[in-house]
């Protein structure tokens, strides 16, 4: 490698990003707020980006806010659209005006960007604008991205809902094509209703033999009518063998640290040398945290 090339390589700023996706109510905005607090606490430079034009009451102060470019309510009024159609319009508008976003994606070496995204699942499961925006961020700003996909853990209490959550997660993984971390959120609430779970929590996090779920669905008079469809969906999930989940209590620091470590591996983040001094004690608390969660459900 020539001296010029080495110098150019050393001068490149590595930026890292989390793309926070999930259905409405899964806890995306809460995750963004709490994860940002943790990362700031351990000394990282954080940029919070709100890319949800419908989100007018965020619990954090976004550094970049799509609502300064386009507002959902204005689109609905101007074009006589419902909220879903207006969201699609907003994402297409952002894609066409991607320079507005790219010009604001600036940061020092190892800056972490957290993107709070809309909850309309069609935007990342069937529509192309968000995928195109992600590709631009990666190519034009050298952002090393991973997806953090949140699913409400109450879906574990219903076999049909859990299969739907698995299909949604798999679809997002294949559609977006980036490193992907799936989280089961509101785990503190699930603990209160653990008696409603048909299986141990490991069954849901590791996505074990889903044929047991089919047996549950066959008992129900409504879902039993769709036995062949359910079998086909389960076969697709098991054939790809891609979906697993991690437990997330967004208000417990040790849980957030565990998630942070998983995401750091997914997006390739390399610790700054001084970071270790800030988090040694915190990491000690985080050791075995997922095992602790699992044991609580036994």
N, C-alpha and C positions, 0 to 999 in steps of 0.2 A: 504494500500500500504506500503510495507516494506521500511526502510530507504535507502537500496541499490537501490531499484527501483525508489524512489523519486530522488535520486542523479543522477541516469542515465537519468531520464526524464529531469532534469534541465540542464544537460550537453549537451543535443542534440542541435545542431545548426539548426535552421530553415532557410532554403533557399527558395527563391521564384523566379518564372520564368514566363516570358511572351513568348509564342510561336507565332511569328508574321507571319501569313500566308496571302495569297491572290494572285490573278492573276497578271501577269506582268503589271506594270504601275499603280498599285493601290496605291503605295506610301509606301511600306514596309520599304525600307531603310531610307527614309525620316522620317518615324515614329520612327524607332529605334534611329536615331540620335537625333531628337528633344525630344523624351521622356527621353532619357538618360540625356540630358542637364537639363531638368526640375528636374529629380530625384536627380541629383548631386547638383543642386541649393538648394534643400531642405534638403540636408545632407545625402542622402542615398548612401551606397556603391553599385556601379554598375559594372557589368561585361557584356560587349558587346560580343556576340558570332555570328560570321558570319558562317552559315552553308550552304551558297550558293556557290558551287564551281565555278559558272560562274560569280560571282560578284567580278570583279577585280578593280572596281573604286568606292568603298564605300565612303560616305561622312563623315565617322568616322574612328577612329583607333580601329579595333577590338582587344579585349584582347585575344580572342581565334579565330583562323581562319582556317576553313577546308582546305583552299588552301595550308596550310603548310603540310597537309596530302595527298591531292589529288587535281589535277587541271583539270577542265573540258576539256580544250583545249588539254592537254596531252592524256586524255582518248580518245578523238575523233580521234587524230592522230594515236595512238597506235592500236586502235581496229577498225578503220574505221567506226565510229558511227556518227550519226547525233546528234545535241544538246539534243534532248529529250531522246534518248537511252543512251547517255553518262551521263545525269543527273541521270537516273535510276541506272546505273552502280555505280556512285559515292555514291548514298545513300545506295545501297547494300554493297558497300565497307566500308562505315562508320559503318553500322550495324555490319559487321563482325569484325571490328576493334574498337568496341565501347569503349574498355579500353583507347584508345587514348584520347577520349573525357572525359570519367569519371575521369581520372587522373588529368584533368585540372579543373574540377568542384569543386573548393575549395572556401571558403569564410567565413567571420565572420558571427556571428548571424545576421539574417535578410538581408543578401546580396541579391540584386535583379539581376537576370540574364535576359537579353533580347536576344532572339534568332532570328536572321534574317534568314529566310528560303527561299528556292527556290520558284519561281513563277509558276512552272509547276504543275497545279492543280491535275493532275493524281497521283502525288506522295502522296497526302493525301486524295484523293477521291476514288482511286482504288488500290493503291499499299500499301504494309504492312510495308515497311522498316521504314518510318518515325514514324508510330504508335509504332513499336517495340522499336525504339530509345527513344521515349517519355516515354514509360513504364519503360525502363532501368533507365532513368534519375530520374524518380519518386521513383523507388524502391531502386536503389543502392545509390543514393545521397540524398534521402529524399527531393527532390525538390517539392514544392507545385506549380503546374503548372496551367496556364489557357491559352487558345487560344485567340489571338487577330486576328480576321479575317477581313481583309480590302477589301472593294468593292468600286470601283470608282462610285461616285454618279451620273455620267452621265447616268448610266443604268436606273435611274428613269425616264428619258425622253423618254424611249421606253418600251412599255409594255412587248414585247417578251424578251428583254434583262433583264428586272427586274425580270421576272419569272425565267430566267436562273440563275440569281444571287441568288435568293431565294433557288433554287434547289441545287446549289453549296454549299451554307451556311448550309443547312439542311444536305446534304451528309457529309460534314466535321464534323458537330456536332455529327452525329450518328457514323461515322467511327472512330473518334479519342476518343470520350467518355470522354472528359475533360470539365471543366467549360469553357464557350465559350462566348466571347464578339464580336459582329459584329459591324463594323464601316463603315459608309458612308464617304469616304474621298473626298477631293477637293471640299468641300462644298462652298468655296469662289467662285469657278468657276460656280457652279450650280446656285448661286444667280444671276449671270449675264444672265442666260438663264431660269429664273423661268417661263417665259411665255410659255416654252415648256412642262411644267408639266401639266398633265391632272387633277391632284388632289392636295390638300394641302400636305405639307411635312409630316404631321402626318400620312397620308395614307401610306406612304412608310416606315417611322420609326416604326410605330406600326403594320404594315402589316395587314391592315384592310380588308374588304370584297373584295377578289380578283376577284369576279365575274364581278366587274366593269372593270377590266383589260381584261377579256375575251370579253366583249362587244367591246372594242377597237380593239382587235385582229380580230374580225369578220368583221370589216370594211375593213381590208386589204385583197386584193385578194389572196396574197400568204399565209399568216398565217391562213386565214379562211379555207383553205383546211385541216388544222390539228386541227380542232375544238375539236374533241374527245380527241386527245392527250393533247391539252392545258387544257381541262377540267380535265383530269386525273391528270396532274401535279399539278394543282391548288388544287385539292382535297387532294393530298398527303401532300402538304404544310399545308393546313388548318387542316387536321386530326391530324398531329403532334403538331401543334400550338406551335412551339419552336422558330421560327425565328423572332427577332426584331432587329432594328438597332439603333445606336447612331450616332449623327452627329459629324464630326471631322474636324476642321480646324487646321492642323498640325503646322501652324505658329502663332497661337494665344495661349498665355499662359493660358488664362482662359478656353479655350476649352480643352487643354491638362490636366489641373488640374481636370476638370470634368471627363475626361476619366480615369485618374489615380485613382480617387475615385471609379469608377465602377470596375476597375481591382483589386483594393485592396480588394473589397468585393468578387470578383470571386475567387481569389487565396488564400484568407484567411490571407492576410498580416495584422499584428498587428503593429500599430505605435510604434516606439521607443519613450520613454517618452520625449526626447529632441526635437523630430521632430515638435511637436505642436508649439513650440516657433518660428520656422523658417517659418511656413506657415500660421499663423493666418491671416495675411493681404492678402495673396494670396487666401486663401479659401473664404474670404469675396468677392473677385472679382469673384470667381467662382460660387457663389450662384445664382441659377436660370439661369445659362449660357445656358442650353439647351432650356429653355423657350424663352430666348432672340433669339436664332437661329430660333426657330419655328416662333416667332413673325415676324422676318424679311421676312418670306415667305408668310405672310398673305396678 
